[in-house]
Amino acid sequence: MRAPSPRSPLRAVLRNPLGAGSAAVLLLVLAAVLLAPVLRPGGAQSSNILDAYDGAAAGHPFGFDGAGRDELAMLLYGGRATLGEAGLALLIALILGLPLGLCAGYFAGRFDAVGSWAVNLVMALPGMVVLLAARAVLGPTTVVLMVVLGVLIAPSFFRLARGVAADLRGELFIDAARVAGLPAWRILTRHVLVAVRAPVLIQASLVAGVAIGMQAALGFLGISTGVSAPSWGGMLSDAYTSIYTHPILMLWPGLALGLTTAALLLLAVALRDALEDRPGQASARRTRRPEPVRVVPTPAAAAGPARAAARSPLLSIRGLTVAYAGPQGAEREVVHGVDLDVRPGEVLGLVGESGSGKTQTALSVLGLLPLGGRITGGSVLIDGAETVGADERALRRLRGGVVGYVPQEPMSNLDPCFTIGSQLAEPLRAVLGLGRREAAARVLDLLRAVEIADPARVARSYPHEISGGMAQRVLIAGAVSCEPRLLVADEPTTALDVSVQAEILDLLRRLQQDQNLGLLLVTHNLGVVADLCDRVAVMRAGAIVETGEARQILHAPEHEHTRALLDAVLDDAPVRAPWQARPTRSVA
Ligand SMILES: Nc1ncnc2c1ncn2[C@@H]1O[C@H](COP(=O)(O)OP(=O)(O)OP(=O)(O)O)[C@@H](O)[C@H]1O
């Protein structure tokens, strides 16, 4: 397995000849423009009519314009106006479009509807007419016109960010981050912004080019302050009056405009290539943790399920119904009045045929139903707190800290852009408020606790650099990282190799017993039920048909559907040996 090479994107851009060349041109232009008062302390307005239209001379390499002003000084000071005002328009467009687009895509619903409506309205406006109207109403101030231009081009960022955020919203690693208790702003700024940065950079370069062009056009048409203050557009306008006699005067501002916009575009392309080629950000730092994670078996765990059953439930579901919006707006109910309890230290297996509603029930507990699905009735109490109808803040308090989630697909639940260490540290910092070093050290302990032999290397790895089994161990480490009391595991071994499944189940059982966790285990595997579960609830067509002790359900099922499920197990199918506590061991 290859260790990740945390290259900085800047270095990658500079290694690319296209990137290095365009960055050099842009830097040169920017430096020249910024240093204008040093290079030409006399300013751009000093003129001598006797020099009008004169060619290059000592100290004046670009010659003089029709008013006898130094062309180089005009270019330098004109660049300050043109680039500065175009930058302002870009900034306004980014400030308005990017956060609103991210929020619209991520939160969807009414936020998206209102945002998209407003954006469509702005896009329907004819830009040039609005600018001319703004000039008439607000006066010939380019700065104000550039603010208006920024508002007009903000929809391009809105739509881009909205599209990416809406796509990512359904990604499992976003769900995993939500279950870990991360607030929406943190998910948006970390996971979503990282995905949107490459297209936004390209878009920003295009928009910067358009803004530079528009600023120059306003100056060229003489509808801005460019008449008195120099700008590249104003220079083009002046040069245009003598285009047949002194065409060279068109060359300098034209060249400045062309070079700058071309360099911007090429730099963005090189940056995009560098960012998309780069698997993630800098690896987590290796630090020593002062104290290892200790998992102490509690007396309650040792007392077994009989004692656990006597305590009040950690999870109590009553009359849960879930429905999905149909094509004609009518809702289709897929979970019908489910009742379930999970007590501390108890493993409840939720079994049933495919499509019976197990996953919908588990996702309801976490408040993570996919778009279109909603809880239409009933109650879900986690540690006594009602989650149905609770706001996002209340749910966040429960996620991570009280309830953890082990998903079905290990790889899709890890963000490919970040190292394992950084992803595990994130909830530790957000939920437990640990510092960077403390979180990094605890990550190593967590990786050790899930029996990963080389935690430092795994913490530095990106998801594509580890195996599926190891990824599932990482997710289990994440699920228990904030010391929850309830775990929801949705078919945690389905996506794994048979040989790895047993190890993962053993690990889950050990952690569950050591930490006295309540575990809601969604599975269709009755072997797993026999091995791990204290009690079992059998689902069929969205309803629970039978609940009882695992031994009773497996040996003396009462409902005919449970009997049919047991009959469907192949007679010669391998049966897992009952779980036995064993010393912790390490796997690579
Ligand atoms: N996004 C969705 N939109 C509409 N209906 C859905 C959606 N997701 C699930 N359903 C429906 O909900 C019902 C229950 O699905 P669920 O995923 O809970 O089944 P399951 O028991 O977990 O099955 P499996 O073991 O195959 O995952 C199914 O009839 C399914 O068609």
The ligand as a MOL file (V3000), in Angstrom:
LIG
                    3D

  0  0  0     0  0            999 V3000
M  V30 BEGIN CTAB
M  V30 COUNTS 31 33 0 0 0
M  V30 BEGIN ATOM
M  V30 1 N -35.7800 6.6260 -1.4420 0
M  V30 2 C -36.9040 5.8810 -1.4430 0
M  V30 3 N -38.0000 6.3070 -2.1050 0
M  V30 4 C -39.1470 5.5780 -2.1040 0
M  V30 5 N -39.2850 4.3920 -1.4760 0
M  V30 6 C -38.2230 3.9040 -0.8090 0
M  V30 7 C -36.9770 4.6240 -0.7470 0
M  V30 8 N -36.1070 3.8950 0.0000 0
M  V30 9 C -36.7740 2.7850 0.3860 0
M  V30 10 N -38.0360 2.7950 -0.1000 0
M  V30 11 C -39.0400 1.7610 0.0990 0
M  V30 12 O -39.1500 1.4650 1.4770 0
M  V30 13 C -39.3940 0.0830 1.6510 0
M  V30 14 C -38.4630 -0.4260 2.7260 0
M  V30 15 O -37.1190 -0.2820 2.2820 0
M  V30 16 P -35.8630 -0.5920 3.2230 0
M  V30 17 O -34.6740 -0.0050 2.5460 0
M  V30 18 O -36.1460 -0.1600 4.6010 0
M  V30 19 O -35.8160 -2.1630 3.1470 0
M  V30 20 P -34.8400 -3.1520 3.9000 0
M  V30 21 O -35.6740 -4.0480 4.7260 0
M  V30 22 O -33.7660 -2.3970 4.5960 0
M  V30 23 O -34.2600 -3.9580 2.6720 0
M  V30 24 P -32.7280 -4.3730 2.3470 0
M  V30 25 O -32.4070 -5.4780 3.2940 0
M  V30 26 O -32.8150 -4.8340 0.9250 0
M  V30 27 O -31.9010 -3.1540 2.5220 0
M  V30 28 C -39.2000 -0.5950 0.3150 0
M  V30 29 O -40.4650 -0.9320 -0.1830 0
M  V30 30 C -38.5780 0.4650 -0.5440 0
M  V30 31 O -39.0970 0.3860 -1.8490 0
M  V30 END ATOM
M  V30 BEGIN BOND
M  V30 1 1 1 2
M  V30 2 1 2 3
M  V30 3 2 2 7
M  V30 4 2 3 4
M  V30 5 1 4 5
M  V30 6 2 5 6
M  V30 7 1 6 7
M  V30 8 1 6 10
M  V30 9 1 7 8
M  V30 10 2 8 9
M  V30 11 1 9 10
M  V30 12 1 10 11
M  V30 13 1 11 12
M  V30 14 1 11 30
M  V30 15 1 12 13
M  V30 16 1 13 14
M  V30 17 1 13 28
M  V30 18 1 14 15
M  V30 19 1 15 16
M  V30 20 2 16 17
M  V30 21 1 16 18
M  V30 22 1 16 19
M  V30 23 1 19 20
M  V30 24 2 20 21
M  V30 25 1 20 22
M  V30 26 1 20 23
M  V30 27 1 23 24
M  V30 28 2 24 25
M  V30 29 1 24 26
M  V30 30 1 24 27
M  V30 31 1 28 29
M  V30 32 1 28 30
M  V30 33 1 30 31
M  V30 END BOND
M  V30 END CTAB
M  END
